[in-house]
Amino acid sequence: MDQPGASCSSSEPRATVARELLLAALEDLSQEQLKRFRHKLRDARTGGRSIPWGRLELADALELAEQLVHFYGPEPALDVARATLKRADVRDVAARLKEQRLQQLGTSSSAQLSLAEYAKKHREHVLRQHAKVRERNARSVRLDRRFTKLLIAPEARGDPAPEAAQESQEGRARRSDTRTFNRLFGRDDEGQRPLTVVLQGPAGIGKTMAARKILYDWAAGKLYQGQVDFAFFVPCRELLGRPDERSLADLMLDQCPDRGAPLPQMLAQPQRLLFILDGADELPAPPGGLEAAPCTDPFEAASGARVLGGLLSKALLPPARLLVTARAAAPARLQGRLRSPQCAEVCGFGDRDRKKYFYRYFGDERSAARAYRLAKENETLFALCFVPFVCWIVCTVLRRQLDLGRDPAHALRTTTSVYLLFATSLLSGADAPQMQAELRKLCRLAREGTLERRARFTDKDLERLQLRGSHVQSLFLSKKEMPGVLDTEVTYHFADLSFQEFFAALSYLLQDEGSPGATAAGVGTLLRADPELRRDLALTTRFLFGLLSAERTWDVERHFGCAISERVKQDALHWVQDQGQGQGRPGEAREDGEQPEDDDNEDISYPLELLYCLYETQEEAFVRQALQGLPELVLERVRFSRMDLAVLSYCVSCCPAGQALRLVSFGLETAQERKKKKRSLMKRLQGSSGAAAKQLPASPLHPLCKAMSDQQCGLSSLTLSHGKLSDAVCRDLSEALKAAPALTELSLHHISLSEAGLRVLSQGLAWPQCRLHRLSLASVELSGQSVQELRAVKTAKPDLLIVHPALDADAESLPECSSAL
């Protein structure tokens, strides 16, 4: 007898040999025998799984062979076929199949491995497969060299104290080292370990890269030792885009070293499995609100949505661990599917890691230092670089601009300007007429996909728009080949979903040739979409407003040779103004002192999203005109990041006369304050002056207070409700009261502040140039000293009305204040 496996050479894969053996055996059967084989195969269950009858009923010998290999894998398929032949009473064919298998394949090497040995083989396979990542410009780099640590803030567990509740996500954030990754699945105070961890954050913040690094570190033996034996990375966008039905077992086999993996043994210990579900927010809402039954059987062939839904809901392999990545706006949509998730916020790069990324990207220390200095000099640009994807774009653009001897700082003020400059950099030098025609088609493809919530495109999509083989396809679309049942499926997608959204926004500005009015009408479709779709179009809408600025419009016309209709800008302006019509006053009904109810309204931050859109324009006149339709801005339950405050401050500096602003149940970042206080302590220990040591650091609210002091600012009313004001915030607010040209009313409702903070505020109120007419202090605790100080302010400024129960009491019941501030 030949040496087992000797005739199966490395150039002849085992799957091909198995398919040929199966086909030869099945072709020996008569029609009646083939019919019996199909019926017996329907009932054959290996490891709890069987091929659906719909795939078997009309299958011929060739199709049966393909189904067996695809469904069970090469070696298991031969075992299933031989057992089924025996049950169909075709024992002679079964015997020949056994003999030929031993001659040509021998015994499966995977079958000879123990589960522990195969787990080691799987780790080594994952380590090789994920050692490199492909950047968005198709350049392949080593993951361990390019990955730069991110800030990850775990969700506060239990009921945090009021002081802890004020701490920002970034304040709790830890750099993504091995310890941080291990703690994601750490036990809580009650000893319970979460089975579902959600990494959430906005587009481009580094969620996918963090997930890949976790997988890589697990394979390298650094994470979850003794807890996870097999880990699988599932790109949800690809899974949901597959037209065919596949089982979870199939998806696992695709990522194993070979299709002879011991699946039954692996699935028998689901608590030792980890599934990384990248982009789970891609899971669409069920049509009509009717949720399809989730998949419960790992061997059941089902749609990608059912398999993903089964994993998320724990209907499928309940003890398995899930690491889920999702956009920050998506978890509310996922909450109904997840079971007891532990959430963590990916906050992007910290200051030192942002710098480290620049140096890793450029390699050359001199070029890196110059690029980093240029980026840092532009505060807005540097603030954007905490987002890894934006940081990569900025580095790519800076490298190109520096190579050309240009200074890019002026052009990189907003996210839109960064993306536009990146796109124009890639398109420079292309044939202008051809490039313009291709760009219009690319933008149309992006627009169709965005409106249809589709991120994967087929050859037919590209051929329909004449994009296949085009220059823009090679620049902006990535090609993905996925093995199908019979043929290889080829799909295309934008290098990042944010690229698709950018080009979708650009499509509204690039008028179709021969249809000069088409784009203005189309903008209404984008802006006035239903609320569910509008949330998905948030980034597209931001890009649209950024492209509407005069400077960006000129760039588009100059680079792409396309005239922009003024109607588009006017339509966008009217849309913003319309948002104020019928706008309620969410804080008005709560002046009775009740905390705003925590409901499921996902539009609660929509006013802030509008401000982001206006910020992208960087046109003061446009912003002022738009805000005239929003006489009162109400922002509820927002924990303001630095970027949020930069956006709000810019819009406040542009607001028209009579503007009102209400911040309800807000939170402010405090991590920066603690850092500066620590530095201040170091200076005192090193002998710095006493005056410098007592100087309070700038507060998180400093940009807003500075904007209120702008002489063009028309803000007349400011309400701060249900929040905490530190002494530093009170200091900055006091300085704003001294200089704000239009502020006449300040309301502090359910605000916690110290006696020292109120004393600083009183100094601003007593300032001769303070224009405040009314100060309302609802449910604010005042000490006796604070009441005296406020009475002193009233004495100095009798036109100032201060509303507080303690000040309405009989003045003789309190000690007389002898001097005004």
C-alpha positions in Angstrom: 0.0 0.0 0.0 1.2 3.5 -0.8 2.4 5.7 2.0 -0.7 7.6 3.2 -0.9 11.0 1.7 2.2 10.5 -0.5 0.3 11.2 -3.8 -1.2 14.4 -2.6 1.4 17.0 -3.5 1.6 20.5 -2.2 0.5 21.8 -5.5 -2.7 19.7 -5.4 -4.7 20.9 -2.4 -6.5 18.3 -0.3 -9.8 20.1 -1.1 -9.3 19.4 -4.8 -8.5 15.8 -4.3 -11.4 15.3 -2.0 -13.8 16.9 -4.5 -12.5 14.6 -7.3 -12.8 11.5 -5.1 -16.4 12.5 -4.2 -17.3 13.3 -7.7 -15.9 10.0 -9.0 -17.9 8.1 -6.4 -21.1 9.9 -7.0 -20.8 9.6 -10.8 -20.7 5.8 -10.3 -24.2 5.9 -8.9 -27.4 5.2 -10.9 -30.2 7.8 -10.8 -32.1 5.7 -8.3 -29.0 5.3 -6.1 -28.3 9.0 -6.4 -31.8 9.8 -5.3 -31.5 7.5 -2.3 -28.1 9.1 -1.5 -29.7 12.6 -1.4 -32.5 11.5 0.9 -30.1 9.7 3.3 -27.7 12.7 3.2 -30.5 14.9 4.3 -30.7 13.0 7.5 -27.0 12.7 8.0 -25.9 14.8 11.0 -22.2 15.2 11.7 -21.4 17.3 14.7 -25.1 18.2 14.9 -25.3 19.6 11.4 -26.8 18.5 8.0 -27.1 20.1 4.6 -30.5 21.8 4.1 -32.8 19.8 1.8 -33.3 22.8 -0.5 -29.6 22.4 -1.6 -29.9 18.7 -2.1 -33.3 18.1 -3.7 -32.3 18.8 -7.3 -28.5 18.6 -7.0 -26.6 16.4 -9.5 -23.4 14.6 -8.7 -21.2 17.6 -9.3 -23.3 19.9 -7.1 -23.5 17.3 -4.4 -19.7 17.0 -4.3 -19.4 20.8 -4.1 -21.9 21.0 -1.3 -20.3 18.2 0.7 -16.8 19.8 0.6 -18.2 23.3 1.2 -20.4 22.3 4.1 -18.2 19.8 6.0 -14.7 20.5 4.8 -12.6 18.0 2.8 -11.9 15.2 5.2 -15.2 15.3 7.1 -17.0 15.3 3.7 -15.4 12.0 2.8 -16.4 10.5 6.0 -20.0 11.7 5.7 -20.2 10.5 2.0 -18.9 7.0 2.9 -21.3 6.7 5.8 -24.2 7.9 3.6 -23.3 5.5 0.8 -23.5 2.6 3.3 -26.9 3.8 4.6 -28.1 4.0 0.9 -27.0 0.4 0.5 -24.2 1.2 -2.0 -21.5 -0.5 -0.1 -19.2 -1.3 -3.0 -18.8 2.4 -3.9 -18.3 3.2 -0.2 -15.5 0.6 0.0 -13.8 2.0 -3.2 -14.0 5.5 -1.8 -12.3 4.4 1.5 -9.5 2.7 -0.4 -8.9 5.6 -2.8 -8.9 8.1 0.1 -6.2 6.2 2.0 -4.1 6.0 -1.2 -4.4 9.7 -2.2 -5.0 11.5 1.1 -4.0 9.3 3.9 -5.2 10.2 7.4 -6.0 13.9 8.0 -3.2 15.6 9.8 -5.8 17.8 11.7 -7.6 14.7 12.9 -4.4 13.4 14.5 -3.9 16.6 16.5 -5.4 17.0 20.0 -7.6 20.0 20.6 -4.8 21.8 22.5 -2.4 21.1 19.7 -4.8 22.5 17.1 -5.4 25.6 19.3 -1.7 26.2 19.1 -1.7 25.7 15.4 -4.7 28.1 15.1 -2.8 30.8 17.1 0.2 30.5 14.8 -2.1 30.8 11.8 -3.8 33.9 13.2 -0.4 35.5 14.0 0.7 35.1 10.4 -2.6 36.2 8.9 -2.8 39.4 10.9 0.9 40.4 11.2 0.4 43.0 8.6 -2.5 45.5 7.9 -3.2 47.2 4.7 -3.5 51.0 5.0 -6.1 52.9 3.2 -3.7 53.8 0.4 -3.1 50.0 -0.1 0.3 50.2 1.5 1.0 47.1 3.7 2.6 47.8 7.1 3.4 45.6 10.1 0.7 45.9 12.7 3.1 45.9 15.7 5.2 48.7 14.2 2.3 50.9 13.0 -0.1 50.5 15.9 0.0 53.4 18.3 -1.7 53.2 21.7 -5.2 54.6 21.9 -7.0 55.9 24.9 -9.8 53.6 26.0 -12.3 54.6 28.7 -14.2 51.8 30.4 -17.8 52.4 31.3 -18.3 53.3 35.0 -19.7 50.2 36.7 -22.4 50.5 39.3 -23.9 53.8 40.4 -21.1 56.4 40.4 -20.9 59.1 43.0 -21.8 62.7 41.8 -18.1 63.6 41.6 -17.3 60.5 39.6 -20.2 61.2 37.3 -18.6 64.5 36.4 -15.4 62.8 35.3 -15.2 62.6 31.6 -14.6 59.5 29.5 -11.2 60.8 28.7 -10.6 61.3 32.5 -11.1 57.5 33.0 -9.2 56.6 29.8 -6.2 54.3 29.9 -3.7 53.7 27.2 -4.4 50.6 25.3 -1.6 48.4 26.6 -1.9 44.7 27.4 -3.2 45.4 30.9 -6.0 47.6 29.5 -7.0 45.0 26.9 -7.1 42.3 29.6 -9.3 44.4 31.9 -11.9 44.7 29.2 -13.1 41.2 30.2 -12.1 41.6 33.8 -14.4 40.8 36.7 -16.5 43.4 38.4 -16.9 44.1 42.1 -19.3 41.1 42.4 -16.9 38.8 40.7 -18.9 38.6 37.4 -17.1 38.6 34.1 -18.8 40.3 31.1 -19.3 38.1 28.1 -20.0 41.0 25.7 -17.7 44.1 25.5 -18.6 46.9 23.2 -15.8 49.2 21.9 -17.6 52.3 20.7 -16.5 55.6 19.2 -17.0 57.8 16.1 -15.8 56.9 12.6 -12.0 56.6 12.2 -11.3 56.7 15.9 -9.3 53.4 15.8 -11.9 50.8 16.8 -11.0 48.3 14.1 -7.3 48.8 14.6 -7.7 48.2 18.3 -9.8 45.1 17.7 -7.1 43.7 15.3 -4.4 44.5 17.9 -6.4 42.5 20.5 -6.6 39.6 18.1 -2.9 39.8 17.3 -1.9 40.1 21.0 -4.1 37.1 21.8 -2.4 35.0 19.1 1.0 36.2 20.4 0.1 34.8 23.9 -0.3 38.2 25.6 -4.0 38.3 26.2 -6.7 36.0 27.8 -4.2 33.2 28.6 -6.0 30.1 29.9 -9.4 31.7 29.0 -9.6 31.8 25.2 -8.5 28.9 23.0 -9.9 30.1 19.6 -10.5 33.7 18.4 -12.2 34.8 15.2 -12.4 38.2 13.5 -15.7 38.8 11.8 -16.0 42.0 9.6 -19.8 42.6 9.9 -19.9 44.7 6.7 -18.7 41.7 4.6 -20.8 39.2 6.5 -24.0 41.2 6.0 -23.2 41.8 2.3 -22.9 38.2 1.4 -25.8 37.1 -0.9 -25.5 33.4 0.2 -26.5 31.8 3.5 -23.7 30.4 5.6 -23.4 28.9 9.1 -21.3 30.2 11.9 -19.3 27.0 11.7 -18.6 27.9 8.0 -17.3 31.3 9.1 -15.1 29.7 11.7 -13.7 27.2 9.2 -12.8 30.1 6.9 -10.4 31.4 9.5 -8.9 28.1 10.6 -5.6 26.8 9.3 -7.5 24.1 7.3 -11.0 22.9 6.8 -10.3 19.8 8.8 -10.6 21.8 12.1 -12.2 19.9 15.0 -15.3 22.0 15.0 -17.5 19.7 17.2 -14.8 19.8 20.0 -14.3 23.5 19.6 -18.0 24.2 19.8 -18.4 21.9 22.8 -16.5 24.5 24.8 -18.1 27.8 23.7 -16.9 29.6 26.8 -13.3 29.3 25.4 -14.3 31.0 22.1 -13.9 34.7 21.3 -15.7 36.4 18.4 -14.6 39.9 17.4 -17.5 41.5 15.6 -16.1 44.5 13.8 -18.8 47.1 12.8 -21.8 45.5 14.4 -23.7 48.8 13.9 -23.9 47.8 10.2 -26.7 45.4 11.2 -29.8 47.1 9.7 -33.0 47.8 11.6 -35.6 45.1 10.8 -38.0 46.1 8.1 -41.3 47.1 9.5 -39.9 46.7 13.0 -40.3 42.9 12.8 -37.2 41.2 14.1 -36.3 38.0 12.3 -35.7 35.0 14.6 -32.0 34.9 15.4 -30.0 31.9 14.5 -29.5 29.4 17.4 -27.7 26.6 15.7 -24.0 27.1 14.8 -24.4 24.6 12.0 -27.5 26.2 10.5 -27.0 28.0 7.2 -28.6 31.4 7.6 -28.3 35.0 6.4 -25.5 37.1 7.8 -28.1 39.2 9.7 -29.5 36.2 11.5 -26.1 34.8 12.4 -24.9 38.2 13.7 -28.2 38.7 15.5 -27.9 35.3 17.1 -24.4 36.1 18.4 -25.3 39.6 19.7 -28.4 38.4 21.5 -26.6 35.3 22.9 -29.1 33.0 21.3 -26.1 31.5 19.5 -23.4 30.1 21.7 -24.4 32.0 24.9 -21.2 31.4 26.9 -18.9 32.6 24.1 -17.1 36.0 24.5 -17.9 38.8 22.1 -15.8 41.9 21.4 -18.0 44.3 19.4 -17.0 47.5 17.7 -19.6 50.1 16.8 -19.9 53.7 16.0 -20.7 56.0 18.9 -24.2 56.8 17.5 -25.1 53.1 17.1 -25.1 51.5 20.6 -28.6 52.8 21.3 -29.8 50.8 18.2 -27.8 47.8 19.5 -29.0 47.9 23.1 -32.1 45.9 22.3 -30.0 43.1 20.9 -27.2 42.9 23.4 -27.2 41.0 26.7 -25.5 42.7 29.7 -22.8 44.5 27.6 -19.8 46.2 29.1 -19.1 49.3 27.1 -15.8 51.1 26.6 -15.2 54.3 24.7 -12.3 54.5 22.3 -11.1 58.1 22.7 -8.4 58.2 20.1 -4.8 59.3 20.6 -3.6 61.1 23.7 -1.0 63.9 23.3 2.1 61.8 23.5 0.7 59.0 21.3 -0.4 61.6 18.7 3.3 62.6 18.5 4.4 59.0 18.4 2.1 58.3 15.4 3.7 61.2 13.4 7.2 59.8 14.1 6.2 56.2 13.2 4.5 57.3 10.0 7.4 59.4 8.7 10.2 57.2 10.0 12.7 60.1 9.3 13.0 62.0 12.5 13.7 65.4 10.8 10.6 65.2 8.5 8.5 63.9 11.4 9.5 66.8 13.7 8.7 69.3 11.0 5.3 67.8 10.1 4.4 67.5 13.8 5.3 71.1 14.4 3.2 72.3 11.5 0.2 70.3 12.7 0.6 71.5 16.3 0.8 75.2 15.3 -2.7 74.9 14.0 -4.8 74.3 17.1 -7.9 73.1 15.2 -5.9 70.8 13.0 -4.0 69.4 15.9 -7.3 68.8 17.8 -8.6 66.7 14.9 -5.5 64.5 15.0 -6.7 62.7 18.1 -8.8 60.7 15.6 -6.4 58.1 14.1 -7.9 58.1 10.6 -7.8 61.9 10.4 -4.2 61.7 11.8 -3.3 59.3 8.9 -4.9 61.6 6.3 -3.1 64.7 7.8 0.3 62.8 7.8 -0.3 61.7 4.2 -1.3 65.2 3.1 1.6 66.8 5.0 4.1 64.4 3.5 2.8 65.3 0.0 2.7 69.1 0.7 6.1 69.1 2.3 7.5 67.1 -0.7 6.1 69.8 -3.0 7.5 72.6 -0.8 4.0 74.0 0.2 2.7 75.1 3.6 -0.6 73.2 4.2 -1.5 74.7 7.5 -4.0 77.2 6.1 -5.9 74.5 4.2 -6.3 72.1 7.1 -8.8 73.8 9.4 -11.7 71.4 9.5 -12.4 67.7 8.8 -13.9 68.6 5.4 -10.8 70.6 4.4 -8.6 67.7 5.4 -10.6 65.2 3.3 -10.8 67.6 0.4 -7.1 68.2 0.3 -6.4 64.5 0.6 -8.7 63.8 -2.4 -7.3 66.6 -4.5 -3.8 65.4 -3.7 -4.5 61.9 -5.0 -6.3 63.3 -8.1 -3.6 65.8 -9.1 -1.9 65.1 -12.4 -4.8 63.1 -13.8 -6.4 64.0 -17.1 -8.9 66.7 -16.2 -11.9 65.9 -18.4 -11.7 62.2 -17.8 -11.1 62.7 -14.1 -14.1 65.0 -13.7 -16.4 62.5 -15.5 -15.1 59.6 -13.4 -15.4 61.6 -10.2 -19.0 62.4 -10.8 -19.7 58.7 -11.3 -17.8 57.8 -8.1 -19.7 60.4 -6.2 -23.0 59.0 -7.5 -21.9 55.5 -6.4 -21.1 56.8 -3.0 -24.4 58.6 -2.8 -26.5 55.6 -3.8 -24.7 53.4 -1.3 -25.1 55.9 1.5 -28.8 56.5 1.0 -29.4 52.8 0.6 -27.2 52.0 3.7 -24.9 49.9 1.5 -21.1 49.9 1.7 -20.3 47.0 -0.6 -20.6 47.2 -4.4 -20.5 44.6 -7.1 -18.9 44.4 -10.6 -22.4 45.2 -12.0 -22.5 48.4 -9.9 -19.2 49.5 -11.3 -20.0 48.5 -14.9 -23.3 50.3 -14.7 -21.5 53.5 -13.9 -18.5 52.8 -16.2 -16.2 52.8 -13.2 -14.6 49.4 -13.6 -10.9 49.8 -14.3 -11.1 53.5 -13.9 -8.5 55.7 -12.3 -10.7 56.7 -9.4 -11.5 53.1 -8.7 -7.9 52.3 -8.1 -7.5 55.3 -5.9 -10.5 55.1 -3.7 -12.1 51.7 -3.9 -10.7 48.5 -2.4 -11.3 45.1 -4.0 -12.3 42.1 -1.9 -12.5 38.6 -3.2 -14.6 36.1 -1.1 -14.9 32.4 -2.0 -18.4 31.4 -2.9 -20.1 28.0 -3.2 -19.2 27.8 -6.9 -17.5 31.0 -7.9 -15.4 33.7 -6.3 -17.4 36.7 -5.3 -15.8 40.1 -6.1 -16.9 43.2 -4.2 -15.7 46.7 -3.8 -15.8 49.2 -1.0 -14.4 52.6 -0.1 -11.2 52.5 1.9 -13.1 53.8 4.9 -16.8 54.4 5.3 -16.1 58.1 6.0 -14.6 58.4 2.5 -17.9 57.1 1.0 -19.8 59.7 3.1 -17.4 62.5 1.9 -17.9 61.6 -1.8 -21.7 61.3 -1.2 -21.7 64.8 0.1 -19.6 66.0 -2.8 -22.2 64.5 -5.2 -24.7 67.1 -4.2 -22.3 69.9 -5.4 -21.2 68.3 -8.6 -24.1 69.1 -11.0 -24.9 66.4 -13.5 -24.0 67.6 -17.0 -27.2 68.9 -18.7 -29.1 69.0 -15.4 -28.1 72.3 -13.7 -30.9 72.2 -11.2 -30.7 68.6 -10.2 -28.4 69.0 -7.2 -30.4 71.6 -5.3 -33.5 69.3 -5.3 -31.3 66.4 -4.2 -30.0 68.2 -1.2 -33.6 68.1 0.2 -33.5 64.3 0.1 -30.4 64.3 2.2 -31.3 67.0 4.7 -35.0 66.1 5.1 -34.6 62.4 5.5 -36.6 60.4 8.1 -35.0 60.5 11.6 -33.7 56.9 11.4 -31.8 57.6 8.1 -30.8 61.1 9.2 -28.7 59.7 12.1 -26.9 57.5 9.6 -26.3 60.6 7.4 -24.8 62.8 10.1 -21.3 62.7 8.8 -22.4 63.1 5.2 -24.4 66.2 6.2 -21.3 67.7 8.0 -19.2 67.2 4.9 -21.9 68.9 2.8 -21.9 72.0 4.9 -18.1 72.0 4.9 -18.1 71.9 1.1 -20.5 74.8 0.9 -18.1 77.4 2.4 -16.9 79.9 -0.2 -13.3 78.7 0.2 -14.1 75.0 -0.2 -16.5 75.8 -3.1 -13.7 77.6 -4.9 -11.4 74.6 -4.3 -14.0 72.2 -5.8 -14.5 74.4 -8.8 -10.8 74.9 -9.3 -9.7 71.3 -8.9 -12.7 69.5 -10.4 -13.9 72.2 -12.9 -17.5 72.0 -11.7 -19.7 75.1 -11.2 -21.6 75.0 -7.8 -25.2 76.2 -7.7 -25.9 78.8 -5.1 -29.3 77.1 -4.7 -27.6 74.3 -2.8 -26.2 76.7 -0.2 -29.5 78.5 0.2 -31.4 75.2 0.6 -29.0 74.2 3.3 -29.4 77.5 5.1 -33.2 77.3 5.0 -33.1 73.8 6.3 -31.1 74.9 9.4 -33.5 77.8 10.0 -36.5 75.4 9.7 -35.1 73.4 12.6 -36.1 76.2 14.9 -39.7 76.2 13.8 -41.9 74.4 16.4 -38.8 73.8 18.4 -39.7 73.1 22.0 -37.9 74.4 25.1 -36.8 71.2 26.7 -35.5 72.9 29.7 -38.5 75.1 30.2 -40.8 72.4 31.6 -38.1 71.5 34.1 -37.7 74.7 36.0 -39.7 73.0 38.7 -36.4 71.5 39.7 -36.9 68.0 38.4 -34.0 66.2 36.8 -34.7 65.6 33.0 -36.0 62.1 32.5 -33.6 59.6 30.9 -35.6 58.5 27.9 -34.6 56.7 24.7 -34.7 59.7 22.5 -31.7 59.4 20.2 -32.2 62.9 18.8 -31.3 64.5 22.2 -27.9 65.6 20.8 -29.2 66.6 17.4 -28.8 70.4 18.2 -25.1 69.8 18.7 -24.9 67.9 15.4 -26.4 71.1 13.7 -23.6 73.1 15.3 -21.0 70.7 14.0 -22.5 71.3 10.5 -22.3 75.1 10.9 -18.7 74.8 12.3 -17.6 73.0 9.2 -18.5 76.0 7.0 -16.1 78.4 8.9 -18.2 81.3 7.5 -19.3 83.7 10.3 -21.9 85.4 8.2 -23.5 82.1 7.2 -23.5 80.8 10.8 -25.1 84.0 12.1 -27.8 83.9 9.4 -28.5 80.3 10.1 -28.8 80.8 13.9 -31.4 83.4 13.4 -33.8 80.5 12.8 -32.7 79.0 16.2 -33.3 81.7 18.7 -32.7 79.3 21.6 -30.2 76.5 21.5 -30.9 73.7 24.0 -28.2 71.0 24.5 -29.3 68.2 26.9 -27.2 65.5 28.5 -24.1 66.2 26.6 -20.7 65.4 28.2 -18.7 68.0 26.3 -15.4 66.9 24.7 -12.8 69.5 23.8 -14.0 69.3 20.2 -17.7 69.7 21.3 -16.7 72.9 23.1 -14.6 74.2 20.3 -17.6 73.8 18.0 -20.1 75.3 20.4 -17.7 78.2 21.1 -17.3 79.0 17.5 -21.0 79.1 16.9 -21.6 81.2 20.0 -19.0 83.8 18.8 -21.0 84.1 15.6 -24.5 84.1 17.1 -26.9 86.9 16.3 -28.4 89.4 18.8 -31.0 87.9 21.1 -29.6 84.4 21.1 -30.2 82.1 24.1 -28.2 79.1 25.1 -29.3 76.4 27.5 -27.0 73.6 28.7 -29.0 71.0 30.6 -27.5 68.1 32.6 -24.1 68.7 31.0 -20.7 67.3 31.9 -17.3 68.9 31.4 -13.9 67.3 31.0 -11.7 67.5 34.0 -8.7 65.4 33.1 -6.8 68.4 31.7 -7.4 70.3 34.9 -6.0 67.6 37.0 -2.9 67.4 34.8 -2.3 71.1 35.1 -2.9 71.1 38.9 -0.3 68.3 39.1 2.2 70.4 37.1 1.4 73.4 39.3 2.2 71.3 42.4 5.5 70.3 40.7 6.4 73.9 40.2 5.7 74.8 43.8 7.9 71.9 44.9 10.6 73.3 42.7 10.3 76.7 44.2 8.1 78.6 41.8 6.5 81.9 43.0 3.5 81.9 45.3 1.5 84.0 42.9 2.0 81.6 40.0 1.1 78.7 42.2 -2.3 80.2 43.1 -3.2 80.9 39.5 -6.1 78.6 38.5 -5.7 76.7 35.2 -8.0 77.4 32.3 -11.2 75.5 32.7 -12.9 73.3 30.1 -15.5 76.0 29.6 -12.8 78.6 28.8 -13.3 78.5 25.0 -17.1 79.2 25.5 -16.4 82.0 27.9 -13.9 83.5 25.5 -16.5 83.3 22.7 -19.1 85.1 24.8 -16.6 87.9 25.3 -16.2 88.4 21.5 -17.5 91.8 20.5 -19.5 90.3 17.6 -21.2 87.8 19.9 -25.0 88.4 20.3 -25.6 85.9 23.1 -28.1 87.5 25.5 -29.2 84.6 27.7 -27.2 81.7 29.2 -28.7 78.9 31.3 -26.7 76.2 33.0 -28.8 73.5 34.6 -28.1 70.3 36.5 -24.3 70.4 36.5 -21.2 71.2 38.5 -19.1 74.3 38.1 -15.5 74.1 39.4 -13.7 77.1 40.7 -11.8 77.4 37.5 -15.1 77.4 35.5 -16.5 80.1 37.8 -13.3 82.2 37.2 -13.7 82.0 33.4 -17.4 82.7 33.6 -16.7 85.7 35.8 -14.3 87.0 33.2 -16.9 86.5 30.5 -19.5 88.5 32.6 -17.0 91.4 32.6 -16.7 91.6 28.9 -19.7 89.9 27.2 -21.2 92.6 25.0 -24.8 91.3 24.9 -25.3 88.9 27.9 -28.2 90.2 30.0 -29.5 87.1 31.7 -27.7 84.3 33.5 -29.6 81.3 35.0 -27.9 78.7 37.2 -30.4 76.0 38.1 -29.5 72.9 40.2 -25.9 73.9 39.9 -23.2 72.7 42.4 -20.5 75.3 43.1 -18.3 76.2 46.0 -18.3 79.3 48.2 -15.0 80.3 46.6 -16.6 79.8 43.1 -19.6 82.0 43.9 -17.2 84.7 45.3 -15.4 84.8 42.0 -18.7 85.0 40.1 -19.8 87.9 42.3 -16.7 89.8 41.4 -17.7 89.6 37.7 -21.3 90.6 38.5 -20.1 93.7 40.3 -17.8 94.7 37.5 -18.9 98.2 36.1 -18.9 96.9 32.5 -21.1 93.8 33.3 -24.3 94.1 31.4 -26.2 91.5 33.2 -29.8 92.5 34.2 -31.0 89.2 35.7 -29.4 86.4 37.7 -31.5 83.4 38.5 -30.3 80.8 41.1 -32.8 78.0 41.3 -32.0 75.2 43.7 -28.5 76.5 44.3 -27.3 76.1 47.9 -25.9 79.3 49.3 -23.9 79.8 52.5 -24.5 82.8 54.7 -21.3 84.3 53.4 -22.4 83.8 49.8 -25.7 85.5 50.5 -23.9 88.5 52.0 -21.7 88.8 48.9 -24.7 88.7 46.6 -26.5 91.3 48.6 -23.4 93.4 48.3 -23.6 93.1 44.5 -27.3 94.2 44.6 -26.3 97.2 46.6 -23.6 98.1 44.2 -25.8 97.4 41.1 -29.5 98.1 42.0 -30.6 97.4 38.4 -29.5 93.8 38.7 -32.3 91.4 39.7 -31.0 88.4 41.6 -33.6 85.6 42.1 -33.0 83.2 45.0 -35.2 82.4 48.0 -32.6 83.5 50.5 -32.4 86.9 48.9 -36.2 87.3 48.9 -36.2 86.9 52.8 -36.4 89.8 55.1 -33.1 91.7 54.8 -33.0 92.5 58.5 -32.8 88.7 59.3 -29.3 88.7 57.8 -26.2 90.7 58.8 -25.8 93.9 56.9 -23.0 93.9 54.4 -20.9 97.0 55.1 -19.2 97.3 51.7 -19.8 96.6 48.1 -17.5 94.4 46.1 
